Amino acid sequence: MFHSQMPTFSDGKLPVFVFPTALIFYSNDQSSHKQVLTIYNPYEISLRFKVLCTSPKKYSVVESEGTIKPKCCVDIVVRHNEVNRSHEGFQDKFRIQVSESGHKKVLGNKDITSVLYPSKEKSQQKDDRFESLASSQRSTPEPRQDYDHKHAKEISSINSGPSLLIIIAAVICICALTLPTLGEGEPNTRLPSYLVLTVNQKLIAAYVLGLVTMVLLKT
């Protein structure tokens, strides 16, 4: 049933959902020497995953292979074993390969970059350099006079934590992933037809949930 519903997945292009999309290690911060990768399985079948690396001697991975049940996720721990100056600034890559449980054919993969920096401050210095643009207006804009304390409090409340919209989006995505999937036969449900989602709709919901999760972790 899996191949009949999603024939294009047999060409090795199955979307693989992993968070975060990059691993950043800092030499002076021992707590950063161990990172967690989360692999999501929004599909209706069990997936077999395998973790590969371009520099396997520099890292150790807890459970580099395993199985993810349908609509579940697993956390794998990645530890940097060779934290020294000679490895700072070099980019390595991890590749997450997935296949259908019980089959060897790779259905999809996802590459995750890994970089070791001396410190968080020096890693920020390597960001792109932004400069101001020339303004087309010769006159200096006058400051707004209607800026009041109420407006300042609104901005402060927005910057203090995740917005209500982001939280609502996360709840909607989680609810969408728990709804029945179209093509599973005759589901025993009395839900209206618009609440029975397609596989592509659930893929979008899982992807959006990953983005929302990233935003929540950064706030």
Residue frames relative to the residue before (quaternion, step in Angstrom):
aa qw qx qy qz dx dy dz
M 1.0000 0.0000 0.0000 0.0000 0.00 0.00 0.00
F 0.5993 0.5914 -0.3529 0.4081 3.56 1.10 -0.69
H 0.7165 0.4429 -0.2572 0.4737 3.57 0.88 -0.98
S 0.6340 0.5310 -0.3453 0.4437 3.61 1.06 -0.61
Q 0.6903 0.4635 -0.2835 0.4779 3.58 1.04 -0.68
M 0.8118 0.1536 -0.0381 0.5621 3.59 0.97 -0.84
P 0.0509 -0.8561 0.5135 0.0302 3.63 0.56 1.13
T 0.6366 0.5547 -0.3474 0.4079 3.61 1.03 -0.64
F 0.5682 0.6152 -0.3825 0.3904 3.60 1.21 -0.34
S 0.5885 0.5947 -0.3731 0.4010 3.58 1.18 -0.34
D 0.6337 0.5472 -0.3362 0.4313 3.61 1.24 -0.20
G 0.6176 -0.5919 0.3365 0.3937 3.60 1.21 0.36
K 0.6094 0.5685 -0.3443 0.4324 3.59 1.22 0.33
L 0.2504 0.7678 -0.5457 0.2237 3.57 1.06 0.64
P 0.4412 -0.6900 0.4936 0.2924 3.64 -0.74 0.94
V 0.1444 -0.7774 0.6103 0.0486 3.55 -0.89 1.01
F 0.1987 -0.8073 0.5517 0.0661 3.57 -0.69 1.14
V 0.0881 0.7896 -0.5926 0.1326 3.56 -0.55 1.27
F 0.0254 -0.7831 0.6214 0.0018 3.57 -1.06 0.79
P 0.5424 -0.2575 -0.7963 0.0733 1.57 -1.73 1.84
T 0.5853 -0.5970 0.4233 0.3491 3.58 -1.28 0.16
A 0.7740 0.1580 -0.1231 0.6007 3.61 1.29 0.00
L 0.2622 -0.7436 0.5968 0.1491 3.55 -1.18 0.70
I 0.0810 -0.7968 0.5988 0.0044 3.56 -0.76 1.09
F 0.0836 -0.7890 0.6086 0.0089 3.57 -0.76 1.12
Y 0.1731 -0.7712 0.6050 0.0965 3.57 -1.15 0.67
S 0.4926 -0.6920 0.4446 0.2844 3.57 -0.80 1.03
N 0.7462 0.4194 -0.2256 0.4652 3.58 0.94 -0.87
D 0.6902 0.4175 -0.2706 0.5254 3.60 1.26 0.02
Q 0.2852 -0.8074 0.4953 0.1464 3.54 -0.11 1.32
S 0.6129 0.5683 -0.3541 0.4196 3.60 1.10 -0.62
S 0.6627 0.5042 -0.3062 0.4613 3.61 1.20 -0.45
H 0.5227 0.6617 -0.4115 0.3460 3.59 1.23 -0.18
K 0.7176 0.3095 -0.2227 0.5828 3.57 1.30 -0.12
Q 0.0390 -0.8070 0.5883 -0.0331 3.57 -0.68 1.16
V 0.3107 -0.7417 0.5700 0.1689 3.56 -1.27 0.51
L 0.1389 -0.7603 0.6313 0.0650 3.55 -0.94 0.98
T 0.1642 -0.7793 0.5994 0.0806 3.57 -0.92 0.94
I 0.1366 -0.7819 0.6065 0.0461 3.56 -0.81 1.09
Y 0.2125 -0.7990 0.5565 0.0818 3.57 -0.73 1.12
N 0.1144 -0.7597 0.6355 0.0765 3.55 -1.20 0.66
P 0.0668 -0.8318 0.5507 0.0201 3.63 -0.09 1.25
Y 0.5413 0.6631 -0.3774 0.3533 3.58 1.30 -0.04
E 0.5940 -0.6010 0.4279 0.3208 3.53 -1.38 0.21
I 0.6886 0.4175 -0.2761 0.5247 3.60 1.26 0.08
S 0.5428 -0.5834 0.4826 0.3635 3.56 -1.29 0.30
L 0.2022 -0.7830 0.5807 0.0940 3.55 -1.00 0.88
R 0.2754 -0.7205 0.6141 0.1671 3.52 -1.15 0.71
F 0.1035 -0.8138 0.5703 0.0428 3.61 -0.72 1.02
K 0.0760 -0.7646 0.6387 0.0416 3.52 -1.30 0.52
V 0.2521 -0.7750 0.5668 0.1207 3.59 -0.91 0.97
L 0.0729 -0.7808 0.6205 0.0047 3.57 -0.81 1.10
C 0.1157 -0.8019 0.5842 0.0481 3.58 -1.20 0.41
T 0.4886 -0.6660 0.4828 0.2909 3.57 -1.11 0.70
S 0.7696 0.1774 -0.1192 0.6016 3.61 1.26 -0.40
P 0.0817 -0.8680 0.4873 0.0501 3.60 0.52 1.14
K 0.6191 0.5618 -0.3579 0.4160 3.61 1.13 -0.48
K 0.6572 0.5324 -0.3077 0.4358 3.58 1.17 -0.49
Y 0.7806 0.2913 -0.1346 0.5364 3.58 1.19 -0.41
S 0.1459 -0.7296 0.6528 0.1426 3.51 -1.35 0.36
V 0.1567 -0.7970 0.5820 0.0379 3.54 -0.95 0.95
V 0.3300 -0.7191 0.5795 0.1953 3.54 -0.87 0.99
E 0.8296 -0.0170 -0.0570 0.5552 3.57 -0.67 1.17
S 0.0038 0.8284 -0.5573 0.0570 3.57 0.42 1.25
E 0.7546 0.1912 -0.1598 0.6071 3.60 1.28 -0.15
G 0.2357 0.7765 -0.5605 0.1650 3.54 -1.11 0.65
T 0.4615 -0.6597 0.5265 0.2732 3.52 -1.38 -0.09
I 0.1781 -0.7617 0.6157 0.0946 3.55 -1.07 0.83
K 0.3892 -0.7271 0.5172 0.2289 3.57 -0.70 1.07
P 0.6554 -0.5156 0.3611 0.4175 3.61 -1.19 0.43
K 0.8541 0.0829 -0.1045 0.5027 3.56 -1.07 0.92
C 0.5770 0.5417 -0.3913 0.4696 3.57 1.08 0.77
C 0.2333 -0.7488 0.5965 0.1705 3.55 -1.32 -0.04
V 0.1986 -0.7605 0.6055 0.1252 3.55 -1.28 0.40
D 0.2976 -0.7280 0.5915 0.1777 3.55 -1.21 0.63
I 0.0699 -0.7774 0.6242 0.0344 3.56 -0.92 0.91
V 0.3294 -0.7572 0.5400 0.1629 3.56 -0.97 0.93
V 0.1227 -0.7807 0.6121 0.0301 3.56 -0.85 1.08
R 0.0728 -0.8064 0.5869 0.0042 3.59 -0.71 1.08
H 0.3332 -0.7193 0.5763 0.1986 3.56 -0.97 0.93
N 0.2225 -0.8310 0.5034 0.0810 3.57 -0.51 1.22
E 0.7658 0.3089 -0.1666 0.5389 3.61 1.18 -0.42
V 0.0897 0.8062 -0.5711 0.1262 3.54 0.46 1.26
N 0.3608 0.6922 -0.5570 0.2835 3.58 -0.29 1.29
R 0.7145 -0.4961 0.2987 0.3927 3.54 -1.29 0.39
S 0.6239 0.5729 -0.3494 0.4004 3.59 1.04 -0.68
H 0.7183 0.4206 -0.2455 0.4968 3.59 1.20 -0.42
E 0.4850 0.6823 -0.4335 0.3335 3.60 1.25 -0.09
G 0.8015 0.2919 -0.2337 0.4667 3.55 -1.02 0.90
F 0.6145 0.5412 -0.3617 0.4457 3.60 1.21 -0.23
Q 0.3030 -0.7651 0.5463 0.1563 3.57 -0.99 0.87
D 0.1115 -0.7639 0.6340 0.0456 3.53 -0.89 1.03
K 0.2571 -0.7660 0.5670 0.1600 3.56 -1.27 0.21
F 0.1977 -0.7170 0.6546 0.1357 3.49 -1.22 0.73
R 0.1458 -0.7733 0.6102 0.0920 3.57 -1.09 0.71
I 0.1983 -0.7649 0.6062 0.0903 3.55 -0.81 1.09
Q 0.0890 -0.7967 0.5976 0.0163 3.56 -0.52 1.20
V 0.0787 -0.7931 0.6024 0.0425 3.58 -1.00 0.80
S 0.0110 -0.7658 0.6430 -0.0048 3.51 -1.19 0.67
E 0.6030 -0.5431 0.4232 0.4029 3.55 -1.24 0.33
S 0.5468 -0.6333 0.4318 0.3369 3.58 -0.90 0.91
G 0.7824 0.2751 -0.2337 0.5075 3.55 -0.78 1.08
H 0.7137 0.3632 -0.2321 0.5521 3.59 1.32 -0.07
K 0.4227 -0.7241 0.4950 0.2280 3.57 -1.13 0.67
K 0.5556 0.6337 -0.3964 0.3642 3.61 1.15 -0.49
V 0.3873 -0.7213 0.5313 0.2176 3.56 -0.83 1.07
L 0.2611 -0.7920 0.5385 0.1209 3.55 -0.75 1.09
G 0.7954 -0.1369 0.1141 0.5792 3.59 1.13 -0.60
N 0.1082 -0.7895 0.5994 0.0757 3.56 -1.27 0.25
K 0.1639 -0.7625 0.6207 0.0800 3.53 -1.30 0.42
D 0.2541 -0.7753 0.5635 0.1294 3.58 -0.85 1.02
I 0.1236 -0.7739 0.6203 0.0317 3.54 -1.01 0.96
T 0.3157 -0.7585 0.5383 0.1879 3.59 -0.74 1.01
S 0.1061 -0.7780 0.6176 0.0442 3.55 -1.23 0.59
V 0.0238 0.8024 -0.5926 0.0669 3.58 -0.79 1.07
L 0.2323 -0.7428 0.6122 0.1398 3.57 -1.10 0.79
Y 0.0952 -0.7897 0.6057 0.0227 3.57 -0.79 1.09
P 0.5991 -0.5588 0.4135 0.3973 3.62 -1.16 0.45
S 0.7765 -0.1252 0.1247 0.6048 3.56 0.99 -0.92
K 0.6600 -0.5023 0.3730 0.4160 3.54 -1.27 0.26
E 0.6316 0.5442 -0.3401 0.4351 3.60 1.01 -0.74
K 0.7011 0.4636 -0.2776 0.4653 3.59 0.88 -0.89
S 0.6046 0.5437 -0.3655 0.4531 3.60 1.12 -0.52
Q 0.6520 0.5146 -0.3138 0.4600 3.57 1.06 -0.69
Q 0.6034 0.5717 -0.3605 0.4232 3.59 1.14 -0.52
K 0.6656 0.5086 -0.3031 0.4543 3.59 1.18 -0.42
D 0.4222 0.6894 -0.4802 0.3406 3.57 1.22 0.17
D 0.6590 -0.4995 0.3794 0.4149 3.56 -1.29 0.35
R 0.4010 -0.7126 0.5271 0.2315 3.54 -1.07 0.80
F 0.1325 -0.7950 0.5906 0.0400 3.55 -0.70 1.10
E 0.0937 -0.7865 0.6098 0.0266 3.54 -1.01 0.91
S 0.5892 -0.5957 0.4162 0.3533 3.55 -1.20 0.54
L 0.4029 -0.7042 0.5392 0.2261 3.55 -1.19 0.67
A 0.5327 -0.6038 0.4832 0.3438 3.54 -1.22 0.53
S 0.3538 -0.7513 0.5213 0.1966 3.56 -0.83 0.98
S 0.4385 -0.6966 0.5065 0.2567 3.55 -1.05 0.77
Q 0.6496 0.4832 -0.3082 0.4996 3.58 1.28 -0.29
R 0.3625 -0.7568 0.5065 0.1982 3.57 -0.76 1.07
S 0.6925 0.4629 -0.2797 0.4775 3.55 1.02 -0.75
T 0.4788 -0.6611 0.5009 0.2877 3.52 -1.12 0.72
P 0.4403 -0.7062 0.4725 0.2900 3.63 -0.67 0.98
E 0.4624 -0.6870 0.4922 0.2681 3.51 -1.00 0.86
P 0.5100 -0.6457 0.4616 0.3316 3.59 -0.98 0.72
R 0.5114 -0.6436 0.4780 0.3094 3.56 -1.08 0.71
Q 0.3353 -0.7672 0.5218 0.1634 3.51 -0.98 0.91
D 0.6558 0.5481 -0.3096 0.4168 3.57 1.26 -0.36
Y 0.4255 0.6850 -0.4832 0.3411 3.57 1.21 0.33
D 0.0017 0.8262 -0.5612 0.0502 3.58 -0.56 1.14
H 0.7175 -0.4444 0.3145 0.4345 3.56 -1.32 0.07
K 0.5992 0.5683 -0.3712 0.4245 3.59 1.05 -0.63
H 0.6513 0.5079 -0.3095 0.4713 3.54 0.97 -0.86
A 0.6429 0.5275 -0.3199 0.4540 3.56 0.97 -0.83
K 0.6508 0.5098 -0.3181 0.4640 3.59 1.00 -0.78
E 0.6277 0.5364 -0.3427 0.4482 3.59 1.04 -0.74
I 0.6655 0.4893 -0.3045 0.4743 3.57 0.95 -0.87
S 0.6384 0.5323 -0.3224 0.4530 3.56 1.01 -0.80
S 0.6641 0.5001 -0.3070 0.4634 3.57 0.99 -0.81
I 0.6325 0.5262 -0.3366 0.4580 3.58 1.10 -0.68
N 0.7252 0.4438 -0.2488 0.4640 3.57 0.93 -0.91
S 0.5881 0.6231 -0.3660 0.3633 3.58 1.19 -0.37
G 0.8155 -0.0792 0.0673 0.5694 3.60 1.13 -0.37
P 0.7273 -0.4124 0.2967 0.4613 3.59 -1.27 -0.04
S 0.4690 -0.6844 0.4825 0.2808 3.55 -1.00 0.84
L 0.6483 -0.5249 0.3904 0.3895 3.53 -1.29 0.42
L 0.6131 0.5690 -0.3457 0.4253 3.58 1.08 -0.71
I 0.6535 0.5079 -0.3148 0.4646 3.59 1.00 -0.83
I 0.6503 0.5109 -0.3156 0.4653 3.58 0.98 -0.84
I 0.6460 0.5108 -0.3190 0.4691 3.59 0.98 -0.84
A 0.6357 0.5287 -0.3303 0.4553 3.60 1.00 -0.82
A 0.6464 0.5136 -0.3225 0.4631 3.60 0.98 -0.82
V 0.6555 0.5071 -0.3143 0.4630 3.60 0.93 -0.86
I 0.6465 0.5194 -0.3224 0.4564 3.60 0.97 -0.85
C 0.6620 0.5064 -0.3123 0.4558 3.59 0.94 -0.87
I 0.6454 0.5126 -0.3219 0.4659 3.59 0.98 -0.83
C 0.6501 0.5078 -0.3111 0.4720 3.60 0.97 -0.86
A 0.6421 0.5366 -0.3267 0.4394 3.58 1.01 -0.84
L 0.6704 0.5056 -0.3012 0.4519 3.59 1.00 -0.80
T 0.6822 0.4748 -0.2920 0.4731 3.60 1.18 -0.42
L 0.5348 0.6272 -0.4079 0.3927 3.61 1.25 -0.18
P 0.6230 -0.5395 0.3994 0.4017 3.63 -1.20 0.42
T 0.3559 -0.7327 0.5474 0.1923 3.53 -1.22 0.61
L 0.5023 -0.6614 0.4746 0.2915 3.56 -0.97 0.92
G 0.7746 0.3304 -0.2562 0.4745 3.56 -0.88 0.95
E 0.5108 0.6489 -0.4198 0.3766 3.59 1.24 0.19
G 0.6733 -0.4200 0.2982 0.5304 3.57 1.23 0.23
E 0.6611 -0.4310 0.3800 0.4825 3.56 -0.90 -0.94
P 0.1789 -0.8174 0.5378 0.1026 3.58 0.06 1.23
N 0.4184 -0.6956 0.5309 0.2436 3.53 -1.06 0.88
T 0.4285 0.6766 -0.4893 0.3451 3.53 0.26 1.26
R 0.3328 -0.7342 0.5605 0.1900 3.51 -1.18 0.63
L 0.3599 0.7408 -0.4929 0.2805 3.56 1.22 0.33
P 0.5445 -0.6048 0.4575 0.3583 3.60 -1.09 0.61
S 0.6724 -0.5485 0.3261 0.3750 3.56 -1.19 0.59
Y 0.6550 0.5273 -0.3341 0.4259 3.61 1.04 -0.65
L 0.6464 0.4895 -0.3271 0.4853 3.60 1.28 -0.10
V 0.5760 0.5116 -0.3899 0.5044 3.59 1.32 0.16
L 0.1792 -0.8485 0.4947 0.0565 3.58 -0.20 1.32
T 0.4726 -0.6322 0.5303 0.3096 3.52 -1.29 0.42
V 0.6677 -0.4941 0.3667 0.4190 3.56 -1.29 0.28
N 0.6466 0.5265 -0.3251 0.4461 3.61 0.97 -0.81
Q 0.6345 0.5222 -0.3321 0.4630 3.57 1.04 -0.73
K 0.6636 0.4894 -0.3066 0.4755 3.57 1.02 -0.75
L 0.5934 0.5502 -0.3635 0.4614 3.59 1.13 -0.59
I 0.6462 0.5085 -0.3144 0.4744 3.56 0.99 -0.85
A 0.6500 0.5202 -0.3162 0.4548 3.58 0.96 -0.88
A 0.6607 0.5012 -0.3081 0.4662 3.60 0.98 -0.82
Y 0.6484 0.5145 -0.3184 0.4621 3.58 1.02 -0.79
V 0.6564 0.4993 -0.3061 0.4755 3.58 0.95 -0.90
L 0.6275 0.5395 -0.3357 0.4500 3.59 1.03 -0.79
G 0.6369 0.5224 -0.3275 0.4629 3.58 1.04 -0.73
L 0.6527 0.5047 -0.3104 0.4721 3.59 1.01 -0.82
V 0.6500 0.5140 -0.3119 0.4648 3.56 1.00 -0.88
T 0.6326 0.5368 -0.3263 0.4531 3.56 1.02 -0.82
M 0.6359 0.5286 -0.3233 0.4602 3.57 1.03 -0.81
V 0.6494 0.5114 -0.3129 0.4677 3.59 1.01 -0.85
L 0.6596 0.5166 -0.3102 0.4492 3.58 0.96 -0.89
L 0.6648 0.5019 -0.3073 0.4601 3.60 1.00 -0.77
K 0.6789 0.4871 -0.2933 0.4646 3.60 1.10 -0.59
T 0.6386 0.5304 -0.3411 0.4411 3.63 1.18 -0.39
